[in-house]
Amino acid sequence: MFRTSLRQTSRAFNLVARRTYAEAAATGGLKLNFSLPHEALYENVSVTQVNIPAVSGVSGILANHVPTIEELGSGVVDVIEGSGVKKSFFVSGGVATVQPGSKLSITAVEAFPVDAFSPEAIKAKLAEAQKNVTSADAEVAAEAAIQVDVLTALQAVAK
Amino acid sequence: MFARAGVNAARTVGMQSRNYATLREIEMRLKSIKNIEKITKTMKIVASTRLGRAQKAMALSRVYDEADSEVYTHAESAKVEQPAEPKSLIIAVSSDKGLCGSIHSQIGKATKKILAEKPTADVVVVGDKIKAQVQRSNSESIVLAFNGTGKAAPTFVEASLIADEILKLQAQKKYDSVEILYNKFVSSVSFAPTAKNLYNEETIKQSKGLSAYELDEDSNVPVAMSEFSLANSLLVAMAEGHAAEISARRNAMDNASKNAGEMINKYSILYNRTRQAVITNELVDIITGASSLD
């Protein structure tokens, strides 16, 4: 527990340290590649900041972030575009990599704008998944557990 | 028995002398070629309409793949030394349907070439056509076979279902190197069988360039990366293969329609000429008959 809090503080610290670094750097900004198997949401678009729901905790990525690879859990990817407009996408999972040279690649299996979800449908699905968690069939139970994870994360953001 | 043979011989002689039968034969042949032309033309049109969709899916999957594989280029995963005798797995991706030129045989040839170099390698085949090809020469190498893909543009669900099975296999056999063989779509008239290397978690961990990245030790990123990449690469291979197949089918059917057209022309001329000859012969018969009465 101490370790995670330590990590988070160090992360936050890094973020602050890098924020100044980013501002000092040329205004090239962060190049974002956000792609799904069936759609490319962003292809080499310059953005200001991207928040990603990594498994190890939510983190914000600015220009000149240190290269890193993060596994994404289910959660919201916030993209703050150059003009200051913020767009939120809910992803079910994926991988985010910061490449050397201020380039962020996010590959997710599915991503939809947060306001495209219907809260009623989520509630119904969640109830069904919760029922299946206790199933005797291990496979069904595992699938349901993942569903519950994703749906609770989704329920928290979709309004 | 001899009597029957004699009858048959008599019949053939009779047919040749009368000419009517050959006329009917030509007519039937002409009709069947016309039917074939109709089929190939329709198949060409279907392939043309599907090509656009397939190419779009392929372009998207390429973007997706680039984002995914950039890490490996930076991490220099390709330079990691392999064991002296690596256990290899070849995933040959093609499809179930034929009538598309040399698409499947190219992959088959490429697979056999690799198998000649690495006789101990295992093969996973995706698609019935490639399965049949590999089975002919290296049936004992096939460990897993899939079919039913490639009817429409491939989806991530298909890719991850296949990846799931391959991961189960990987857990058992611990392959050192995994490569995917697929047809890369080069242009609408050409394709090239291409091999793509996949990296397992060990290779990713040993990659020199990986130290440039900040990694979370606890969350076991290399495992997630290698599993995710497998599904992604399969998707790309299937999407490229699908686009290549559709465009090859369009070209093959275009050629077939052209050939059928040529044959139809040839046979129509032959048919008309024979018909005229038959009519002339009949006229000659009638006139000779009539003049003999005088």
Contacts between the chains, C-beta under 8 A, distances in Angstrom:
chain1	res1	chain2	res2	distance
A	33	B	63	7.4
A	33	B	66	7.6
A	33	B	67	4.6
A	35	B	60	7.4
A	35	B	63	5.0
A	35	B	64	4.4
A	35	B	67	5.2
A	36	B	60	7.9
A	36	B	64	6.9
A	37	B	60	7.1
A	37	B	61	6.2
A	37	B	64	5.6
A	37	B	155	7.1
A	37	B	156	4.0
A	37	B	159	7.6
A	37	B	232	7.7
A	37	B	235	5.6
A	38	B	57	7.1
A	38	B	60	6.0
A	38	B	155	7.3
A	38	B	156	7.3
A	39	B	60	6.2
A	40	B	60	5.8
A	40	B	63	4.6
A	40	B	64	7.3
A	43	B	63	6.0
A	54	B	216	7.9
A	55	B	216	7.8
A	55	B	219	5.0
A	56	B	216	4.7
A	56	B	218	7.3
A	56	B	219	5.4
A	66	B	214	5.2
A	67	B	74	7.4
A	67	B	212	5.1
A	67	B	213	4.5
A	67	B	214	6.7
A	68	B	213	5.4
A	68	B	214	4.0
A	68	B	215	7.1
A	69	B	71	6.3
A	69	B	213	5.2
A	69	B	214	8.0
A	69	B	215	6.0
A	69	B	221	5.2
A	69	B	225	6.6
A	70	B	216	7.2
A	70	B	221	7.4
A	71	B	219	5.9
A	71	B	221	5.7
A	71	B	224	4.4
A	71	B	225	7.8
A	94	B	228	7.4
A	95	B	68	7.2
A	95	B	224	6.8
A	95	B	225	6.3
A	95	B	228	5.5
A	97	B	67	7.8
A	97	B	70	7.0
A	97	B	71	5.1
A	97	B	213	7.6
A	98	B	213	7.8
A	99	B	70	5.6
A	99	B	71	7.4
A	99	B	74	6.2
A	100	B	74	6.3
A	100	B	212	6.3
A	103	B	70	7.8
A	105	B	67	3.8
A	105	B	68	7.3
A	105	B	70	6.0
A	105	B	71	7.9
A	106	B	67	7.3
A	107	B	64	6.0
A	107	B	67	5.1
A	107	B	68	5.1
A	107	B	228	7.4
A	107	B	232	6.8
A	109	B	156	5.9
A	109	B	160	7.9
